């Protein structure tokens, strides 16, 4: 497939508008477009086309039991293919447009290939201006997972998407770096009025509870592994996901214990995702330090995590170590992504 690469940057609005209009035409007529969102780059197709999901799955090498998120220009647009609820609109008022996805009952007009056979659909209204303009211009809801080969780290810029998807899609829209760096938070409203958190993201558990005054339960698969035969209710719940090519291992311990552990390693091809505060103590070790920000600055860490993991693939490391994140606030999203990248390999120090 011939792939076109178009810029849709804010410093050239006329070029951006032209690129978005061309991309919208591709979406309407059944093609594939990679586009920026505030979270990560998405691989989009017309959600109302029966074969849209099949094209996406083929381009990504993605299992067909992994549901897609349907992106809308306005929260109310979900009524065209999903059964909306008062709680959905409370969530929309508080967090949309933005990095939140809500699971709703799907209507019969939505192809079940998009929902991976489930009778529910994941709905999101992105805040990135290019994503919003693309959905608006196309006039249809857009089904879109992250624009990477299945299992690898999600792309937070267009060049990373190009590395994986060139020749697999019709167009790549370059809208610059993504703001959040990790995929959207996914919640499922329950019958008792509570929310089940299926995937953590920039909209944190604490923010949901504070703004809505509801109970938010964390699905066991957020912190652990899917059980044998357990259904995938949302994207990002697979066993190994977001992973670099090298072995990735998390270290559970204090800064002092991590430094001691790394000093004892003999392999010459080691990298370590390093908090800024640890740099000086580790500088003399034969370990490649990959700085991810200050230990308490989880937003900075989220913005660079996938980019760093992708960049390690070019350096041929044998093993990459990283500190195990805390599970409060945005740290829960970092924990979730990193334990999946590590296939749950954690060393207790």
HUURJO-V244291 format. One record per backbone hydrogen bond with DSSP energy under -1.0 kcal/mol. CO is the residue of the C=O (numbers start at 1). NH is the residue of the N-H. E is the energy in kcal/mol with one decimal. If there is no record, write none. Layout:
BEGIN
co = [CO CO]
nh = [NH NH]
e = [E E]
END
This chain:
BEGIN
co = [4 6 9 12 13 14 15 16 17 18 19 20 21 22 23 24 25 26 27 32 32 33 34 35 38 39 41 42 44 45 46 49 51 52 53 54 55 56 57 57 60 63 69 70 71 74 75 76 77 78 78 81 85 86 87 88 89 90 91 92 98 99 101 102 104 105 107 111 112 114 115 119 121 122 123 124 125 128 129 130 131 132 133 134 135 141 142 143 145 146 149 151 155 156 157 158 159 160 161 162 165 170 171 172 174 185 186 186 187 188 190 194 195 196 197 199 202 204 205 206 207 208 209 215 217 219 220 227 247 249 250 251 252 254 255 256 257 258 259 262 269 269 270 271 272 274 275 276 278 282 285 288 290 293 294 296 297 298 299 300 301 304 305 306 307 308 310 311 312 318 319 320 321 322 328 329 330 331 332 333 334 335 336 337 338 339 340 342 345 347]
nh = [172 174 12 16 17 18 19 20 21 22 23 24 25 26 27 28 29 31 30 170 171 44 173 42 180 181 147 35 33 143 49 52 55 56 57 58 59 60 61 62 150 66 144 124 142 77 78 79 80 81 82 107 89 90 91 92 93 94 95 96 100 185 187 123 121 83 110 114 117 68 118 106 104 70 102 72 98 132 133 134 135 136 137 138 139 47 71 45 43 148 152 243 41 178 161 162 163 164 165 166 168 4 34 6 8 101 198 199 103 196 193 190 217 188 219 186 204 208 209 210 211 212 213 195 197 222 224 230 320 322 347 324 349 258 259 260 261 262 263 265 318 319 288 321 290 292 278 279 282 285 287 272 274 276 297 298 301 302 303 304 305 308 309 310 311 312 313 314 315 247 271 249 273 251 331 332 334 335 336 337 338 339 340 341 342 344 343 345 250 252]
e = [-2.6 -3.1 -1.6 -2.4 -2.5 -2.2 -2.6 -2.5 -2.3 -2.0 -2.4 -2.7 -1.7 -1.6 -2.3 -2.7 -1.7 -3.2 -1.7 -1.5 -1.4 -3.4 -3.0 -3.0 -3.7 -1.4 -2.4 -2.3 -2.1 -2.4 -1.6 -1.4 -2.0 -2.1 -3.3 -2.2 -2.3 -2.3 -2.0 -2.0 -3.0 -1.3 -2.9 -2.3 -2.3 -1.9 -1.5 -1.9 -1.7 -1.7 -1.9 -2.8 -1.8 -1.8 -2.4 -2.6 -2.3 -1.7 -2.6 -2.2 -1.9 -2.4 -2.5 -2.6 -3.0 -3.1 -1.4 -1.4 -3.0 -2.5 -1.6 -2.6 -2.8 -3.3 -2.6 -2.5 -2.4 -2.7 -2.2 -2.4 -2.3 -2.3 -2.7 -2.2 -1.7 -2.5 -3.6 -1.6 -2.7 -1.6 -2.0 -2.6 -2.7 -2.3 -1.5 -2.5 -2.1 -1.3 -2.8 -1.8 -2.5 -2.4 -2.7 -2.8 -3.1 -3.3 -2.4 -1.5 -2.5 -2.3 -1.9 -2.9 -2.9 -2.2 -2.5 -2.8 -1.1 -2.3 -2.3 -2.4 -2.7 -2.0 -1.7 -2.6 -3.6 -2.2 -1.8 -2.4 -2.8 -1.4 -3.0 -2.4 -2.9 -2.2 -2.3 -2.2 -2.3 -2.5 -2.0 -1.1 -2.2 -1.5 -2.5 -2.7 -3.0 -2.2 -1.5 -1.1 -1.5 -1.8 -2.0 -2.6 -2.0 -1.7 -1.3 -1.4 -1.7 -2.6 -1.9 -1.2 -1.7 -2.7 -2.4 -2.4 -2.4 -1.7 -1.2 -1.3 -1.6 -1.3 -1.8 -2.8 -2.7 -3.0 -1.8 -1.5 -1.7 -2.9 -2.5 -2.5 -2.6 -2.5 -1.3 -2.2 -1.9 -3.2 -1.1 -1.3 -2.4 -2.9]
END
